[in-house]
Amino acid sequence: MDEVKSILSSDGLNHGSLARAREVLIRLASQDGLFPFEVFRAMDNGRNPNVLYCLAEDPDGTNALYLSSEQHAEDRSTLPHNHLAWAVIVGVHGTELNKLYERVDDGRIPGRGTVRQTSEIELCRGTGLFLMPEEIHSVHARGGSAMLSMHAYGLSMPRQTQRIEFLADGTTRQRKPNTNIRPIPGVS
C-alpha cells in the first residue's frame, strides 16, 4: 500500500495513477502461494459466502487493502453501484465478471438514477480494474465458483456508507457496506 499511496500522492487521483496502482496490486496478487484459498476461506459451515480479510488500513480509515473471498452455491450478481472512494480490484484466484457503467441521468433527483453498461472485464489472476469514486460497476459470479480478489480502496469498507446502487426501475438506494471483515488468518 505504501507504493500505491506514493503513486497517488505524486500523480494525484486520476485514471493514469489508478492504472499504475492496479499494476502494483497485480504483481502482489500474482505471487505464488501468498494467498492460498484454503487459508482465506469464504465459507464457515455454509455461512458467510463473502468475506473480506483486512490486509492493511491506515489508522484514519483511508487506504485500505482487502482480500475478498467468495464462494456461492448459486449465481450471484450485485446491482450496479459506486464506492464513493477510488477502487482498484485485481484477480487472485478464479474468475468473476465485472460490468462497467456510465450514469445516464444528471443525478439531480434524489432516489432516481439510470445507468448504461459501457464495457465488461473478466477478473482473473493477472487482470484488474480501477474506478474513480463516482464510477459504477456490478459484479457477477457463477454458482459453484470460488473467487479470491484483492480490493484497494481510498476509504475502508465500513466507512463507505454513502454509496448508491441503481435498480432496473430507474430508482436508487443506499448500498450497505460489507461488514463481514476479518483479520488475516493466523495473525492477531
Residue pairs with C-beta under 8 A, 6 or more apart in sequence:
1 56
1 63
1 65
1 152
3 24
4 21
4 24
4 25
4 63
4 88
4 152
5 63
7 17
7 20
7 21
7 24
8 17
8 21
8 86
11 17
11 20
13 86
13 132
13 154
14 132
15 130
15 132
18 86
18 88
18 130
18 131
18 132
19 130
21 88
21 130
21 152
22 88
22 90
22 128
22 129
22 130
25 88
25 90
25 128
25 150
25 152
26 90
26 126
26 127
26 128
28 34
28 150
29 35
29 90
29 91
29 92
29 125
29 128
29 150
30 125
30 126
35 67
35 92
35 93
35 148
35 150
37 69
37 93
37 146
37 148
39 185
39 186
40 51
40 53
40 67
40 69
40 148
40 185
41 51
41 69
42 48
42 49
42 50
42 51
42 69
42 70
42 71
42 146
43 49
43 71
48 180
49 70
49 71
49 72
49 73
49 76
50 68
50 69
50 70
50 72
50 178
50 180
51 68
51 69
51 70
51 180
51 181
51 182
52 66
52 67
52 68
52 69
52 151
52 157
52 178
52 180
52 181
52 182
53 66
53 67
53 68
53 69
53 181
53 182
53 183
53 184
53 185
54 64
54 65
54 66
54 181
54 182
54 183
54 184
55 65
55 66
55 67
55 150
55 184
56 63
56 64
56 65
57 63
57 64
57 65
57 156
58 64
61 155
61 156
61 158
61 159
62 154
62 155
62 156
63 152
63 153
63 154
64 152
64 153
64 155
64 156
64 157
65 150
65 151
65 152
66 150
66 151
66 152
66 153
66 157
66 181
67 92
67 148
67 149
67 150
67 151
68 147
68 148
68 149
68 150
68 151
69 146
69 147
69 148
70 76
70 96
70 141
70 146
70 147
70 148
70 149
71 145
71 146
71 147
72 141
72 143
72 144
72 145
73 143
73 144
74 143
75 140
75 141
75 142
75 143
76 139
76 140
76 141
76 143
77 138
77 139
77 140
77 141
78 138
78 139
78 140
78 165
79 138
79 165
79 166
79 167
79 175
80 99
80 101
80 115
80 136
80 137
80 138
80 165
80 166
81 136
81 137
81 138
81 163
81 164
81 165
81 166
81 175
82 131
82 133
82 134
82 135
82 136
82 163
82 164
83 131
83 133
83 153
83 155
83 160
83 163
84 133
84 134
84 155
84 160
84 162
84 163
85 133
85 153
85 154
85 155
85 160
86 130
86 131
86 132
86 133
86 153
86 154
87 130
87 131
87 151
87 152
87 153
87 154
88 128
88 129
88 130
88 131
88 151
88 152
89 98
89 123
89 128
89 129
89 130
89 131
89 149
89 150
89 151
89 152
90 123
90 127
90 128
90 129
90 149
90 150
91 123
91 124
91 125
91 126
91 127
91 128
91 147
91 148
91 149
92 125
92 148
92 149
92 150
93 125
93 146
93 147
93 148
94 124
94 145
94 146
94 147
94 148
95 122
95 123
95 124
95 145
95 147
96 122
96 123
96 124
96 139
96 140
96 141
96 145
96 147
96 149
97 120
97 121
97 122
97 123
97 139
97 140
97 141
98 120
98 121
98 122
98 123
98 129
98 137
98 138
98 139
98 140
99 117
99 119
99 120
99 137
99 138
99 140
100 117
100 118
100 119
100 120
100 121
100 129
100 135
100 136
100 137
101 115
101 116
101 117
101 118
101 136
101 137
101 138
101 166
102 115
102 116
102 118
102 136
103 113
103 114
103 115
103 134
103 136
103 166
104 114
104 115
104 116
105 112
105 113
105 114
107 113
111 171
111 172
111 173
112 170
112 171
112 172
113 164
113 166
113 170
113 171
113 172
114 166
114 170
115 136
115 166
121 127
121 129
123 129
123 147
123 149
129 137
131 137
133 154
136 166
141 147
153 160
157 177
157 178
157 179
157 181
158 177
158 179
158 181
159 177
160 177
161 174
161 176
161 177
162 174
163 174
163 175
163 177
164 172
164 173
164 174
164 175
165 172
165 173
165 174
165 175
166 172
167 173
